[in-house]
Amino acid sequence: MRRYSKKDFPTENIRRFLEPGPIVLVSSAYKGETNIMTMGWHMVMEFQPSLVGCIISSANHSFEMIRKSRQCAINIPTEDIAATVVKIGNSSGRDIDKFSEFGLTPTPGTHVRAPLIGECYANFECRLVDVSQVRKYNMFIFEVVKAHVATTPKVPKTIHYRGDGEFMISGATTRKYRKLFRPEML
Ligand SMILES: Cc1cc2nc3c(=O)[nH]c(=O)nc-3n(C[C@H](O)[C@H](O)[C@H](O)COP(=O)(O)O)c2cc1C
């Protein structure tokens, strides 16, 4: 086994190693308006109910739309629309209609009014279930109440942000360590 030689690393940048869950697009709707924001800071919190914690800056237009509508959709984009994902994250719904500006298709969900993004590999319809951490951390806790996932490809080429304009694209998958898991840990 290799031992790595290391140097001091700024604590404010450790996110470059912890963050790489997939970048997602959070869509919302409130009073006839729709919006989309790009989000990297999210974490799975529970299997059932299916809970996801999301950090949504109060500076974002999405913040109030989601806080007031108490809903959103978490959409999983893939590499083919990475440029659009960055542009969505570098503009505000205060100034533009991001669905029409970026040619994305709003698709109705079944459980929430927030539109699902047709061009994304997966769409998770979410209800806001816990706002206890919003004031302190801008952290919204959602329950995924319905999930729509593409049937092909089996493993999507998701995009993972490493900070400083650098993305990692998901690559090889392996099942060679599967036999080391206890069944209940799979
Ligand atoms: C790669 C990437 C990741 C981002 N992650 C987050 C995040 O986790 N939380 C957040 O509040 N904003 C995040 N942003 C910034 C928002 O997407 C950005 O402020 C967006 O323009 C807000 O849109 P809105 O004002 O229409 O809501 C990210 C942007 C990019 C490009």
PDBQT file of the ligand as one rigid body, heavy atoms in Angstrom, charges set to zero:
ROOT
HETATM    1  C1  LIG A 201     -20.448  24.647 -10.047  1.00  0.00    +0.000 C 
HETATM    2  C2  LIG A 201     -21.337  25.536  -9.220  1.00  0.00    +0.000 A 
HETATM    3  C3  LIG A 201     -21.772  25.106  -7.970  1.00  0.00    +0.000 A 
HETATM    4  C4  LIG A 201     -22.581  25.919  -7.183  1.00  0.00    +0.000 A 
HETATM    5  N1  LIG A 201     -23.018  25.470  -5.973  1.00  0.00    +0.000 NA
HETATM    6  C5  LIG A 201     -23.840  26.249  -5.216  1.00  0.00    +0.000 A 
HETATM    7  C6  LIG A 201     -24.347  25.760  -3.978  1.00  0.00    +0.000 A 
HETATM    8  O1  LIG A 201     -24.092  24.644  -3.549  1.00  0.00    +0.000 OA
HETATM    9  N2  LIG A 201     -25.158  26.596  -3.259  1.00  0.00    +0.000 N 
HETATM   10  C7  LIG A 201     -25.483  27.855  -3.693  1.00  0.00    +0.000 A 
HETATM   11  O2  LIG A 201     -26.213  28.574  -3.000  1.00  0.00    +0.000 OA
HETATM   12  N3  LIG A 201     -25.030  28.340  -4.872  1.00  0.00    +0.000 NA
HETATM   13  C8  LIG A 201     -24.219  27.541  -5.649  1.00  0.00    +0.000 A 
HETATM   14  N4  LIG A 201     -23.775  28.001  -6.849  1.00  0.00    +0.000 N 
HETATM   15  C9  LIG A 201     -24.113  29.353  -7.261  1.00  0.00    +0.000 C 
HETATM   16  C10 LIG A 201     -25.542  29.460  -7.810  1.00  0.00    +0.000 C 
HETATM   17  O3  LIG A 201     -25.787  28.477  -8.769  1.00  0.00    +0.000 OA
HETATM   18  C11 LIG A 201     -25.694  30.848  -8.427  1.00  0.00    +0.000 C 
HETATM   19  O4  LIG A 201     -25.594  31.836  -7.435  1.00  0.00    +0.000 OA
HETATM   20  C12 LIG A 201     -26.974  30.994  -9.218  1.00  0.00    +0.000 C 
HETATM   21  O5  LIG A 201     -26.734  31.943 -10.166  1.00  0.00    +0.000 OA
HETATM   22  C13 LIG A 201     -28.177  31.374  -8.374  1.00  0.00    +0.000 C 
HETATM   23  O6  LIG A 201     -29.253  31.561  -9.233  1.00  0.00    +0.000 OA
HETATM   24  P1  LIG A 201     -30.588  32.327  -8.795  1.00  0.00    +0.000 P 
HETATM   25  O7  LIG A 201     -30.199  33.715  -8.307  1.00  0.00    +0.000 OA
HETATM   26  O8  LIG A 201     -31.401  32.375 -10.053  1.00  0.00    +0.000 OA
HETATM   27  O9  LIG A 201     -31.208  31.506  -7.717  1.00  0.00    +0.000 OA
HETATM   28  C14 LIG A 201     -22.974  27.208  -7.656  1.00  0.00    +0.000 A 
HETATM   29  C15 LIG A 201     -22.547  27.627  -8.928  1.00  0.00    +0.000 A 
HETATM   30  C16 LIG A 201     -21.739  26.803  -9.704  1.00  0.00    +0.000 A 
HETATM   31  C17 LIG A 201     -21.305  27.267 -11.067  1.00  0.00    +0.000 C 
ENDROOT
TORSDOF 0
